[in-house]
Amino acid sequence: MDLDSLARTRRALHGVAETLLAGPQYRGPAATIRLRPVPGGFATRTDPPLLVVDGALLTPDGTGHPLAGSTCAALAAAAGITPGGPQGLYADGSGVAPDEPLHVEPACARLIADAFARGDAALREAFPGCDPVLWPEHFDLGVTVAEVNYGVSPGDGFLPEPYAYVGPHTPRTGAFWNAPFGAARRLADLPTQGDLTAFFTEGRDLAAVGTSN
């Protein structure tokens, strides 16, 4: 996987998630920025009912609008919504401007969608009854249990490819905790669903005692 194409695709998808899904949803009656993974991509949880699947924005009438080469402004016009991220909730974000051309490589989009799907399944297995949220601020999928964050990132400034993380609110010590925020493992190093679930459960158990083996 070309990391440059992955980074540009991730930025584009992050921008779409933030300005076309989370922002309009936040300005609606539900007033929430929470998004959800769906097969092949991600979606809003409430109105407006929008999905990003296989590199296209799907509107309620079932029309698909390809992201690649388009802009958030053009896609918003096609969907009949006003673009713009949630205002006043966080300082970070995608940084994607409304008129910025979007670069979306299909293989990279599939990799990111697969990372969210795997993360959703593993989190639900490790924490039955949980509701993993795709957050638009950092574009990662996660849950918080007993003051510990668990989730999957499609890559960021810390690690440029998809990875799983365990982030205790209070720092822990030991070999397991290999990142400034806790623990991280590349998804490439957790090739099976069982491996990913085991990482979360190991992190849960070690966070409970405060140290690692």
Phi and psi in degrees as a GROMACS rama.xvg file:
@    title "Ramachandran Plot"
@    xaxis  label "Phi"
@    yaxis  label "Psi"
@TYPE xy
-74.4273  118.779  ASP-2
-67.9093  -28.6708  LEU-3
-67.619  -45.378  ASP-4
-64.3027  -37.4298  SER-5
-63.1525  -43.9826  LEU-6
-63.7975  -41.7121  ALA-7
-69.3795  -38.1769  ARG-8
-66.5847  -42.7519  THR-9
-61.4222  -41.8959  ARG-10
-62.1227  -43.8438  ARG-11
-63.4858  -47.437  ALA-12
-64.3156  -37.774  LEU-13
-61.5152  -45.2629  HIS-14
-61.9944  -42.4172  GLY-15
-64.6916  -44.1586  VAL-16
-59.8515  -40.1141  ALA-17
-76.9187  -47.4547  GLU-18
-94.8928  -20.8758  THR-19
-108.395  -22.074  LEU-20
-110.346  -61.6178  LEU-21
-66.4488  -43.8483  ALA-22
-62.4862  -55.2242  GLY-23
-59.3657  -36.8992  PRO-24
-65.1368  -41.2635  GLN-25
-64.299  -34.5028  TYR-26
-81.6029  -2.59783  ARG-27
-89.5432  -174.293  GLY-28
-59.666  -33.2186  PRO-29
-74.0286  -26.6452  ALA-30
51.929  44.9912  ALA-31
-126.243  147.77  THR-32
-100.606  0.683802  ILE-33
-69.2195  128.674  ARG-34
-113.063  175.821  LEU-35
-141.289  148.59  ARG-36
-77.2141  147.446  PRO-37
-135.519  162.325  VAL-38
-54.7622  121.074  PRO-39
87.0914  1.46613  GLY-40
170.777  -132.365  GLY-41
-154.365  167.972  PHE-42
-155.122  166.23  ALA-43
-71.756  168.071  THR-44
-103.811  -24.3707  ARG-45
-135.102  -163.183  THR-46
-68.7605  143.055  ASP-47
-76.204  141.239  PRO-48
-77.9701  89.506  PRO-49
-122.075  146.398  LEU-50
-132.002  150.245  LEU-51
-116.792  110.22  VAL-52
-134.85  131.821  VAL-53
51.7547  42.2567  ASP-54
75.433  19.6417  GLY-55
-137.661  147.876  ALA-56
-86.885  120.988  LEU-57
-100.588  123.145  LEU-58
-92.8415  166.598  THR-59
-55.8163  -27.1521  PRO-60
-82.192  4.07632  ASP-61
89.0152  0.6479  GLY-62
-75.6487  136.092  THR-63
-103.015  131.217  GLY-64
-117.144  106.736  HIS-65
-56.6668  138.034  PRO-66
-78.4779  -41.0297  LEU-67
-57.8791  125.402  ALA-68
83.5584  -10.018  GLY-69
-93.1167  -171.998  SER-70
-133.273  162.475  THR-71
-63.3579  -34.6811  CYS-72
-64.937  -44.9622  ALA-73
-67.0437  -39.9322  ALA-74
-66.8797  -37.7483  LEU-75
-63.747  -41.8553  ALA-76
-62.6612  -40.2091  ALA-77
-66.521  -33.1143  ALA-78
-88.4514  -8.80882  ALA-79
73.5076  33.8625  GLY-80
-125.541  166.945  ILE-81
-99.0257  121.343  THR-82
-74.017  159.418  PRO-83
140.105  135.4  GLY-84
-74.9456  172.589  GLY-85
-61.7713  129.922  PRO-86
-94.2624  133.911  GLN-87
80.3742  7.21504  GLY-88
-98.3649  -31.6783  LEU-89
-155.368  159.749  TYR-90
-92.0349  -29.3787  ALA-91
-82.5033  -174.627  ASP-92
155.315  -171.545  GLY-93
-75.1445  -32.1853  SER-94
77.4039  7.19244  GLY-95
-78.9221  124.577  VAL-96
-80.5487  153.765  ALA-97
-56.5123  -33.0801  PRO-98
-102.109  14.9601  ASP-99
-79.7387  125.261  GLU-100
-61.215  137.163  PRO-101
-94.2979  130.076  LEU-102
-102.213  115.247  HIS-103
-131.42  111.439  VAL-104
-90.9953  122.319  GLU-105
-52.7197  -43.4101  PRO-106
-65.1027  -37.896  ALA-107
-69.1669  -39.4544  CYS-108
-62.8256  -39.2922  ALA-109
-65.7184  -39.2954  ARG-110
-61.7351  -43.1724  LEU-111
-67.2764  -43.4188  ILE-112
-62.1348  -39.6811  ALA-113
-65.6436  -37.876  ASP-114
-61.7014  -43.7693  ALA-115
-66.7273  -40.3695  PHE-116
-64.4527  -44.6988  ALA-117
-63.2357  -43.061  ARG-118
-62.7432  -42.4714  GLY-119
-60.373  -46.0773  ASP-120
-65.7589  -42.6007  ALA-121
-69.3723  -39.9463  ALA-122
-64.5678  -40.2821  LEU-123
-66.8985  -32.2168  ARG-124
-74.0466  -40.8399  GLU-125
-73.9897  -31.3051  ALA-126
-130.942  78.1344  PHE-127
-53.9723  134.624  PRO-128
90.4692  -5.53843  GLY-129
-75.4938  163.814  CYS-130
-128.254  86.8764  ASP-131
-58.6929  136.964  PRO-132
-115.607  135.439  VAL-133
-92.0012  112.366  LEU-134
-93.6526  133.031  TRP-135
-76.5377  -17.3919  PRO-136
-63.6089  -57.0532  GLU-137
-106.218  -0.489843  HIS-138
57.1918  52.3065  PHE-139
-131.835  158.034  ASP-140
-105.882  128.192  LEU-141
-161.448  172.59  GLY-142
-136.983  159.802  VAL-143
-122.192  124.724  THR-144
-133.141  123.542  VAL-145
51.4401  48.5269  ALA-146
60.4483  34.8028  GLU-147
-134.839  130.378  VAL-148
-90.7733  134.815  ASN-149
-128.319  137.932  TYR-150
179.643  -170.707  GLY-151
-132.034  131.458  VAL-152
-110.038  143.055  SER-153
-79.76  4.7555  PRO-154
119.65  153.526  GLY-155
-165.708  -161.032  ASP-156
-67.6287  -22.7261  GLY-157
-77.3034  -45.9362  PHE-158
-143.017  123.315  LEU-159
-81.7612  13.3711  PRO-160
-139.22  165.767  GLU-161
-57.3587  137.31  PRO-162
-149.657  158.4  TYR-163
-101.556  151.789  ALA-164
-141.871  156.041  TYR-165
-131.125  120.421  VAL-166
-127.783  91.8258  GLY-167
-66.0754  141.903  PRO-168
-64.9729  -31.127  HIS-169
-107.267  123.952  THR-170
-55.2964  141.941  PRO-171
-110.687  165.306  ARG-172
-121.511  154.022  THR-173
128.76  169.81  GLY-174
-64.3359  -29.4093  ALA-175
-63.3607  -32.6345  PHE-176
-88.7947  91.3086  TRP-177
-108.065  10.7869  ASN-178
-130.98  157.121  ALA-179
-58.4128  -28.115  PRO-180
-99.8918  0.194943  PHE-181
144.839  -105.556  GLY-182
-136.896  145.662  ALA-183
-143.775  144.365  ALA-184
-138.933  133.211  ARG-185
-61.584  139.307  ARG-186
-62.6267  -27.8071  LEU-187
-62.7809  -24.2172  ALA-188
-92.4115  0.22313  ASP-189
-125.086  69.3593  LEU-190
-69.3471  -22.8545  PRO-191
-110.361  161.778  THR-192
-62.7971  -35.5849  GLN-193
-63.697  -37.2103  GLY-194
-62.9098  -42.8818  ASP-195
-68.0216  -44.1631  LEU-196
-62.1713  -40.0427  THR-197
-63.6729  -36.2732  ALA-198
-62.3497  -45.2454  PHE-199
-64.4538  -42.5169  PHE-200
-70.5188  -34.857  THR-201
-64.8897  -43.4446  GLU-202
-61.4737  -40.339  GLY-203
-60.3367  -46.5338  ARG-204
-67.2453  -41.2719  ASP-205
-72.035  -35.2251  LEU-206
-64.0098  -31.1442  ALA-207
-67.6043  -30.5625  ALA-208
-100.715  -14.6757  VAL-209
90.7973  -3.79557  GLY-210
-138.741  174.873  THR-211
-120.399  164.711  SER-212
